[in-house]
Amino acid sequence: MATIFTRIASGEIPSYKVAEDENYYAFLDINPLAKGHTLVIPKHTEDDYIFHLDEATYAGLWAFARKVAIALKEAVPCKRVGVCVLGMEVPHTHIHLVPLQSEGDLNFTNKRVVVTEEENRAIAASILKAYEKI
């Protein structure tokens, strides 16, 4: 059975897409730590542990995430883009990219921010535009 992230990447479940290529997909987290909090996933493997990925998929995922992070920092005002791999809540490898103002912003026990649909659409469009220029 396909994971929720596979269903999102295939378009079966709607998302705020920020970047995509033939192997990877990036979209806004629906329960974000900060505006612009993005998830990056491999499309063709549902393994829930990043270190189980074959070397090519692993390297490609990080290269794709790097481009998305560069675009995210350009589109969302922040000091840094934090990176975290947890993967315990959804059984599909995913990288969290979180706009940071301080190190404490990358704490998953923090209260989540509320982002309107309109804001998410605008943020996703801004990140995608910046990604397409890279």
N, C-alpha and C positions, 0 to 999 in steps of 0.2 A: 504494500500500500504506500502510495506517495506521501512524503512528508508535507506539512503545510508550506514549507519553503519551496519545495519542488512545484507545488500547485501555484504558488505566487509567481515563480519564475516562468511558468508555462502560460500565465495569464488567466488561469482558472479562478484565482482569487485576486481581486484588485490590490494594487500597491502603488506607492509613490516611488516610481522607478527613478533612480538618479544616474545609472549607467548600466550598460549591457554589452557583452560581446557574445561570440558563439559558445563560450565555455563558462562564463561567469555573469552574475547578476548582482546589482546593488540597489537597495531600496531603503526608504526611511523606516526606522523602528516605530511601531505604533504605540509604544510605551517608553518614550525617550528619556534619557538622563538630561539632554539638552536639545534645543532646536537644532535640527540637522543630524542627529544621531542616526547613523547609517549602518545597515547590515550588509555584508558582502558574502556571497555564497558561490560554491561551484554548482553548475547546473546539472551535471551528469553523474554526480555521486552523492549519495545520501548518507555516507558514513558519518557517525556522530562525533568522531574523534579526529581532529586535524592531523595527528601524527600517523593515522592509518592511511592517509592519502598517498597515492603513488607520487614519486618525486616530481614528475612533470606537472601534475595537477596542483601539488603543493606550491611549487615555484610560480606557476601561473596565477594562482589565487593571490599570492603576496604581491606579484607585479601588478595585477589588476587593482588590488586594494590600495597600493601606493598611488596609482593614478587617481583613484577616487578620492583618497585623502588630500592630494594636492588640489583637486577641484573643490572639495569640501572647504578647505581652508580659504580658498579664494572667494567662495560664495557665502560663507557664514563667518562673520567676524569672531575671531578667537585667537588666543595666543599659540595654541598647539592643537593638533588632532591626536587624541589619545587612542590607543589600540588595546583591545582586550579580546581574548578568546576564552570563552567559558563553555558554551555549547551544551549545558546541562538541561536547559529548559525545552529545547527543540532538538530532536535527534537527527540533526543535519549540520555538518560543519559550517560555522559562520564566524566571521570576524566583525567585531563591533568597532566602528570608527566614531569617536565622540568629540565634538568641539569642546575645548577646555579653556577656561580662564585661570584655573588653578589645579593642582594635582588632586585636590579633594573632590573635584567634579567627576572623577572616574571611580565613584564608589557606588556600587549597585544597590546599596541600602539607602541611598539618598532618595528623597521624594522625587517622583517623576514630574516632568513639566507637562503642562497642558498646551497642546498646539492645535489650532483650528485647522479645518480642512483647507481653507483658503491659504493659511500660512504654509501648510505642508505642500500644497501645489506650487506655491511660489518658491519655496526652498528647493524642492525637487527640480523644478525648471532651472533655477540658478545653478545648481550643482551640475546638472546635465549639460547646460551651456558651457560651463567652465571645463567639464570633462571632454567635451567634443573639440575644444581648442588645444588639448594636450597631445 
